[in-house]
Amino acid sequence: MFLLEHIVAFAFLSGALLILEIAYQVGVRVKPKEATPQLATVQGATLGLLGLLLGFSFSGATSRFIDRQDIVVREANALGTAYLRADLFKNEQAQPLREALRSYADARIELFSELDTVRESNLRHRLATLQAQTWKAGTDAVAARPEFAALILNPLNEMFDLLATRDSVAKRHIPPIVLTLLCGCAAMSIATIGYGCGLQRRRGLASVGSFAVLIAVSLWIIIDFDYPRRGLIQVSPTPLLEARAAMRP
C-alpha cells in the first residue's frame, strides 16, 4: 500500500519536472521573432483554470473524507449504545446480545483494513450472518421486555444502516473525466511556464521548479484524500477500536 503511494507520488513529481524540461527545451529552440505574443495570456488563463479546478477538487475530496470519518464515529456510537442498553435485560437475554455485538465489532474492525478482494467478500458474508444473529438476539431480548423495543432495536438498525452508508460513500470519488481535465490543465500550465522560461533562456529552477513540484504534490494529495483506504491519509478506525475495547465481558 505504501509502495503504491510512493510510486504515485514519484510519478507525479517526475512527470511535472519532465514536462517542465521538455517545454523549456522547446522554448530554447524558438527564435524570438517566432515567439507567441499571447503566451502571457495563455499562461494566466491556464493557471486561473488550474487554480479553480484544484480548489473545487480539493474541497470535494476533503468533504468526502470528513463524511467517511463521521460515519465511522456514528457507527461506533451506535455499537456502543446497543451494548450498554443490553444491561436493560436479564442476563439470559443480555448475554447472547453482548456476544453477538462483540463478534460483529471484531468483524467490522477486520473489514476496515482488509484490502484483499476475496477476503473482503468473505468478511462481508460473515458480517451479513452476524447482523442476522445480532438482530435475532435483540428481538429475543425485546420479546421478554417489549417496553425496551425502541431503545435496543433503534441503535441496532442504525448500526446496520451505517455500514451500507459507509460502503456507498466509499465509492464516491472524483469523476474520471474531471480528474483527467485536472491533470491535463496542470500539465499545460507547467508546459506554458517552461516554454516561457525557454524563450527567455532562464530556467529559474528555484521558483519554476518549486511551482511544478507544488502542483504535483497538490494533485497527489487530492487523490490520496479520495482513496482513504489505500493512501497515506486514511480514515481512522480508532472510534471502532475504542467501542470494542469498552465491550468487556
C-alpha positions in Angstrom: 0.0 0.0 0.0 2.7 2.5 1.0 4.8 1.3 -2.0 1.9 2.2 -4.3 1.7 5.6 -2.7 5.4 6.2 -3.3 5.1 5.2 -6.9 2.1 7.6 -7.5 3.9 10.4 -5.8 7.1 9.8 -7.7 5.1 9.6 -11.0 3.5 13.0 -10.4 6.8 14.7 -9.4 8.9 13.2 -12.2 6.1 13.9 -14.7 5.8 17.5 -13.7 9.6 18.1 -13.9 9.8 16.2 -17.2 7.1 18.3 -18.8 8.8 21.4 -17.5 12.2 20.4 -19.0 10.7 19.4 -22.4 8.8 22.7 -22.6 11.9 24.6 -21.7 13.9 22.8 -24.5 11.2 23.6 -27.0 11.2 27.3 -25.9 15.0 27.5 -26.3 14.8 26.4 -29.9 12.2 29.0 -30.8 13.6 32.2 -32.3 12.5 35.4 -30.5 10.6 36.7 -33.6 8.6 33.4 -33.7 7.6 33.6 -30.1 3.9 33.5 -29.4 2.8 37.1 -28.3 -0.2 35.7 -26.5 1.9 33.5 -24.2 1.3 35.6 -21.1 -2.5 35.5 -21.7 -2.4 31.7 -22.2 -0.3 31.3 -19.0 -2.7 33.4 -17.0 -5.8 31.6 -18.3 -4.4 28.1 -17.7 -3.2 29.0 -14.2 -6.5 30.5 -13.4 -8.4 27.4 -14.6 -6.0 25.2 -12.8 -6.5 27.1 -9.5 -10.2 26.8 -9.9 -10.1 23.1 -10.6 -7.6 22.4 -7.7 -9.8 24.4 -5.3 -13.0 22.5 -6.2 -11.3 19.1 -6.3 -9.5 19.6 -3.0 -12.7 20.8 -1.3 -14.7 17.9 -2.6 -12.1 15.3 -1.7 -11.8 16.8 1.8 -15.6 16.9 2.3 -15.9 13.2 1.3 -13.0 12.3 3.6 -14.7 14.0 6.6 -18.1 12.3 5.7 -16.3 8.9 5.8 -14.8 9.6 9.2 -18.1 10.9 10.6 -19.8 7.7 9.5 -17.2 5.6 11.4 -17.8 7.7 14.6 -21.6 7.3 14.3 -21.3 3.6 13.7 -19.1 3.2 16.8 -21.6 5.3 18.8 -24.5 3.1 17.7 -22.5 -0.1 18.5 -21.5 1.2 22.0 -25.1 2.4 22.7 -26.6 -1.0 21.8 -24.0 -2.8 24.0 -24.7 -0.6 27.0 -28.5 -0.9 26.6 -28.2 -4.6 26.8 -28.0 -4.1 30.5 -31.7 -3.3 30.5 -32.5 -7.0 30.1 -31.9 -10.0 32.3 -28.7 -11.9 31.9 -30.2 -14.7 29.9 -31.4 -12.2 27.2 -28.5 -9.8 27.5 -25.6 -12.2 27.3 -26.4 -13.5 23.7 -26.8 -9.9 22.6 -23.5 -8.8 24.0 -21.7 -11.8 22.5 -23.2 -11.0 19.1 -22.3 -7.4 19.3 -18.7 -8.2 20.2 -18.4 -10.6 17.3 -19.9 -8.0 15.0 -17.5 -5.4 16.2 -14.5 -7.7 15.6 -15.6 -8.5 12.1 -16.3 -4.8 11.3 -12.8 -3.8 12.5 -11.3 -6.6 10.4 -13.2 -5.4 7.4 -12.0 -1.8 7.9 -8.4 -2.6 7.0 -8.9 -5.5 4.6 -7.9 -4.8 1.0 -7.8 -8.2 -0.5 -10.9 -8.7 -2.6 -11.5 -12.4 -1.8 -11.1 -11.9 1.9 -13.2 -8.8 1.9 -16.0 -10.7 0.2 -15.8 -13.5 2.8 -15.9 -10.9 5.6 -19.0 -9.3 4.1 -20.8 -12.6 4.1 -19.7 -13.1 7.7 -21.0 -9.7 8.6 -24.3 -10.4 7.0 -24.6 -13.6 9.1 -23.6 -11.7 12.2 -26.2 -9.0 11.5 -28.9 -11.6 11.4 -27.6 -13.2 14.7 -27.4 -9.8 16.4 -30.9 -8.8 15.3 -32.3 -12.1 16.5 -30.6 -11.7 19.8 -32.1 -8.2 20.0 -35.6 -9.3 19.1 -35.4 -12.2 21.5 -34.5 -9.8 24.3 -37.3 -7.5 23.3 -39.8 -10.3 23.4 -39.1 -10.6 27.1 -39.2 -6.8 27.7 -41.3 -5.2 24.9 -41.2 -1.8 26.6 -37.5 -1.6 25.7 -38.0 -2.3 22.0 -37.2 1.1 20.7 -34.2 1.5 23.0 -32.4 -1.5 21.7 -33.6 -2.0 18.2 -33.1 1.6 17.0 -29.3 1.5 17.6 -29.0 -1.9 16.1 -30.9 -0.8 13.0 -28.7 2.4 12.8 -25.6 0.3 13.1 -26.5 -1.9 10.2 -27.7 1.1 8.0 -24.4 2.9 8.6 -22.4 0.0 7.2 -24.4 0.3 4.0 -23.9 4.1 4.0 -20.2 3.7 4.6 -19.9 1.4 1.6 -21.8 3.9 -0.6 -19.7 6.9 0.5 -16.5 4.9 0.0 -17.4 4.5 -3.7 -17.7 8.3 -4.3 -14.6 9.7 -6.0 -13.7 12.5 -8.3 -15.2 11.6 -11.7 -12.5 10.3 -14.1 -13.3 12.9 -16.7 -12.8 15.7 -14.1 -9.5 14.1 -12.9 -8.3 13.9 -16.5 -9.2 17.5 -17.1 -7.3 18.5 -13.8 -4.2 16.6 -14.8 -4.3 17.9 -18.3 -4.7 21.5 -17.1 -1.8 21.0 -14.7 0.4 19.6 -17.4 -0.5 22.5 -19.8 0.2 25.1 -17.0 3.6 23.7 -16.3 4.4 23.4 -20.0 3.5 27.1 -20.8 5.7 28.2 -17.9 8.6 26.0 -19.0 8.1 27.3 -22.6 8.2 30.9 -21.4 11.5 30.2 -19.5 12.9 28.6 -22.6 12.1 31.8 -24.6 13.9 33.9 -22.0 16.8 31.3 -21.8 16.4 31.2 -18.0 15.5 28.0 -16.2 14.5 29.6 -12.9 14.7 26.2 -11.1 14.2 27.7 -7.6 10.9 29.3 -8.4 9.5 27.5 -11.5 10.7 24.1 -10.3 9.2 24.7 -6.9 5.9 25.6 -8.6 5.8 22.4 -10.6 6.6 20.3 -7.5 3.8 22.2 -5.6 1.2 21.4 -8.4 2.3 17.7 -8.4 2.0 17.4 -4.6 -1.4 19.1 -4.7 -2.7 16.6 -7.3 -1.3 13.7 -5.3 -2.9 14.9 -2.0 -6.3 15.3 -3.7 -6.1 11.7 -5.0 -4.8 10.5 -1.6 -7.8 12.1 0.1 -10.2 10.5 -2.3 -8.9 6.9 -1.7 -8.5 6.8 2.1 -8.3 3.0 2.4 -5.2 2.8 0.3 -3.4 6.2 0.8 -1.2 7.7 3.4 -4.2 9.9 4.6 -6.6 7.3 5.9 -9.9 7.2 7.8 -9.1 6.3 11.3 -10.6 3.1 12.9 -10.0 4.5 16.4 -13.7 5.1 17.2 -14.5 1.4 16.4 -11.4 0.2 18.3 -12.4 2.3 21.4 -16.0 1.0 21.2 -14.8 -2.6 21.0 -12.4 -2.1 23.9 -15.3 -0.9 26.1 -17.2 -4.2 25.4 -15.6 -6.1 28.2 -17.3 -9.4 29.1 
